[in-house]
Amino acid sequence: MTDQNFNNGLLDFLGRSPTPFHAVEQMAEMLAAADFVRLKEEDAWQLEPRRGYFVTRNGSSLIALRTGSGSPAEQGLRLIGAHTDSPCLKVKPAPEMIRQGCFQLSVEIYGGVLLGPWFDRDLSLAGRVTGRLGDGSIGSQLIDFRRPVATVPSLAIHLNRQVHNNRTINPHEEVVLLLGSDTQAGGDFRQLLLDQLSGEDGGPRFETILDYEISCYDFQSPALVGLDNDFIASARLDNLLSCYAGCRSLTDSTTKRGAVLVCNDHEEVGSLSASGAQGPFLRSVLERLCGTGEAMDRAMDQSILVSADNAHAVHPNYENKHDPQHRPSLNGGPVIKYNANQRYATNSRSAAIFKDLCQQLNVPVQSIAMRSDMACGSTIGPITSAELGVSTVDVGAPQLAMHSLREITGSKDPGYLYRALKGFLEQS
C-alpha cells in the first residue's frame, strides 16, 4: 500500500470523525467490512479461533480482537492501544445566551486545549443526542451539522492595543460561541438539535431532546499541505491518526497469535471513566478472551502492548524546547517515548523489541525524552500496563501544534506507523 492511498483513507476518516462517537462508528464500519463480528457486552460470548470480533462501550470506546489459533495463556497477545478523544469545546447543559442582539452558546473546555486557534474559525457542531421517541422509549442518535454554524470572534486590535503583550485568554468570558441573531430558534438549543435531526435521513424520530453531548469542531477539511505535500494538516490528529493506523493494521494483518486493539475515550482528561483506560473495559474483554486468574496472568506475561499516541516533533521556531539529543523530526518515523518517572511505560526490553521490529521492516524509528527542566504528558500506556501487568512501549507519530485546532504531521509518518503496527501484529 502506498503512502498516498493510506493517507487518502486517513483524511477521509479524520473528516468523518468530529467526535469520539463518530470515530468509533467509523472504525466499527471498517471492522464490519473486514468480517469482524460485532459483540454486545450484555450477551454471552462464544469466541471461535481465527475470527475477528469487536465491541463498543458508551459509543465512544472500542475494543477489537482477532482470536489466535491457540490459547492466549500459551501464545500471549499482541495489543495496540490508542484513544478516541481530543481537546475541544463542549456545549454546556444550559448554554443559551442572548446578548446585544446575538444568540450565543457557552462551552466547557475539554482537555488541554490550545485556545488561541479557536478564534475566527468556521466552526460546526457534532456529538450525540438522547431523547424521547414517538413510542415513549428513550433513544440516542449521532448528530453532525456538517456546515459552519458558529464562530468565536476576536476583539479588534483597536480595542485591545496590548493584545501582543503577554495575552491571557479567559475561557469563560472570551470563548463563547456566536451562532446568529437572537431570533434563531427562539434561543433554544435543544430545538435547534431537534430541527437538525428532523432534516436528516434515517435514525429515530424524536419527540423531544432530553440531553446531549455536543462538541465544537473546525469545519475546515483535513488536507495535504506543503510544496510537495510533505505534511498533513487536520484537527484531531492526536490521536485519531493512531486509531486509524491501529484499526487498519488489525484488519489487514494475518497472524496465528491473538491480537487486540483498544481505543479508549477520556484520555485527555485523565482516563478515569467507565470507558477510559482507568475503567474496567479492557480487563473485562480480556478475561472473556483469556480466562480469569492464572490464565489471565499467564497470557499477560507473554504479551506486549504498543501504546500509540502522537509525539512532539521538534519545532523549527522553538528548537530549544527539546533536549538537543532528542529532537524527532516530521517524516522521520515513529517516536519511542521515554520518561524516568513512568509517565510513559517504555522500558529497555519493550523499546528494544520495537526497535528491532522497525529495523526488520525498514521503518525509521526515533526517540524522545523531555528536557530535564520540563514536564511531559502521558498516555494510556502506563495506566494499562499497571492495570494488566503487561510489558508496554509508548510510541507515536511525530507532530507539531499538538492540541491545536489544526495539527501537523509528516505525510510519510502515518504510513510508517501503520507498517510498524501491522508488522508488530504479524511478528512471530
Disulfide bonds with the S-S distance in Angstrom:
none
